């Protein structure tokens, strides 16, 4: 979808923050508890880290205005998955009390209006492969 020439510039950070806030609220309604938001390390960023019962869940939140072409989840390639796994390892080293918990990687695929996006939660979207 092309932006009109007279339309104001898209504030990607504000859009991303709105989508992540919607994803967080959605996940909390399903009983998950927030551990960290935008957890930064030298190897990457984890959008959301949450508890789902005894499990620690690392979330990647992906937004696409249109859900075609596989949506945002389809844009998480092998290199991005490796980066998320490395960031999760760093997070667990910094939070040793969580290191023994079962962990998984989930994706929230968002589309449509960033202020009220359509959300699709993909549990165990990928594994570490080892």
C-alpha positions in Angstrom: 0.0 0.0 0.0 1.5 3.3 -1.1 1.4 6.4 1.1 -0.2 9.6 -0.4 2.3 12.3 -1.2 0.5 14.7 1.1 0.2 12.3 4.0 2.4 13.0 7.1 5.4 10.8 7.5 4.9 7.5 9.3 6.3 7.5 12.8 7.5 3.9 12.9 8.5 4.0 16.6 5.1 5.2 17.6 3.4 2.6 15.5 5.7 -0.2 16.9 5.0 0.9 20.4 1.3 0.9 19.8 1.3 -2.6 18.3 3.6 -3.9 21.1 1.2 -2.4 23.7 -1.8 -4.0 22.1 0.1 -7.4 22.0 1.0 -7.1 25.6 -2.5 -6.3 26.7 -3.8 -9.2 24.6 -1.3 -11.6 26.2 -2.1 -10.4 29.7 -5.8 -11.1 29.1 -4.7 -14.7 28.6 -2.9 -14.8 31.9 0.7 -14.2 30.9 2.8 -11.9 33.2 5.3 -9.4 32.0 8.9 -9.9 32.9 10.6 -7.4 30.5 9.8 -5.2 27.6 12.3 -4.3 24.9 15.1 -6.2 26.6 18.3 -5.0 24.9 21.6 -6.6 24.7 24.6 -6.4 22.4 23.2 -9.2 20.3 19.7 -7.9 19.8 16.4 -7.0 21.4 13.6 -9.1 22.8 10.2 -7.3 22.3 8.5 -9.0 25.2 9.6 -11.5 27.8 6.7 -13.1 29.8 5.7 -15.9 32.1 3.2 -18.4 31.0 2.8 -20.6 34.1 6.2 -22.0 34.8 7.5 -21.2 31.3 9.5 -18.1 30.2 8.2 -17.0 26.8 10.3 -14.8 24.4 8.0 -12.8 22.1 8.7 -11.3 18.7 6.0 -8.9 17.7 5.7 -8.3 14.0 3.4 -5.8 12.3 2.3 -5.6 8.7 -0.4 -3.2 7.5 -1.7 -5.9 5.3 -1.8 -9.6 6.3 -0.9 -10.8 2.8 2.3 -12.5 1.8 2.3 -14.5 5.1 2.0 -11.5 7.4 4.7 -10.4 9.8 5.5 -13.9 11.1 6.7 -14.9 7.6 9.4 -12.2 7.8 11.2 -14.0 10.7 13.9 -15.8 8.8 16.6 -18.1 10.0 19.0 -15.3 10.7 16.4 -13.4 12.8 15.6 -16.6 14.7 19.3 -17.1 15.5 19.5 -13.5 16.7 16.5 -14.0 19.0 18.0 -17.2 20.4 21.3 -15.4 21.2 19.4 -12.5 22.8 17.4 -15.0 24.9 20.6 -16.7 26.1 22.0 -13.3 27.2 18.7 -12.5 29.0 18.8 -15.8 30.9 22.5 -15.2 31.9 21.5 -11.8 33.3 18.5 -13.4 35.1 19.8 -16.6 36.5 16.6 -17.3 38.5 14.8 -17.8 35.2 17.5 -20.0 33.6 16.1 -23.3 34.8 12.6 -22.6 33.6 11.2 -24.1 30.4 11.5 -21.6 27.6 9.8 -21.1 24.2 9.7 -18.6 21.4 6.3 -17.2 20.4 5.3 -14.6 17.8 2.5 -12.1 17.8 1.6 -11.3 14.2 -0.2 -8.0 13.9 -1.9 -6.4 11.0 -4.4 -3.6 10.2 -4.8 -0.4 12.3 -1.8 -0.1 14.6 -3.9 1.5 17.3 -6.3 -1.5 17.3 -4.5 -4.3 15.3 -5.7 -7.7 14.4 -3.5 -10.0 16.5 -2.6 -13.6 15.9 -0.6 -15.4 18.6 1.6 -18.2 17.4 2.7 -20.3 20.3 6.1 -22.1 20.0 6.6 -20.4 16.6 10.1 -21.9 16.3 12.5 -23.9 18.3 16.2 -23.5 19.0 17.0 -26.7 17.1 19.0 -28.2 19.9 
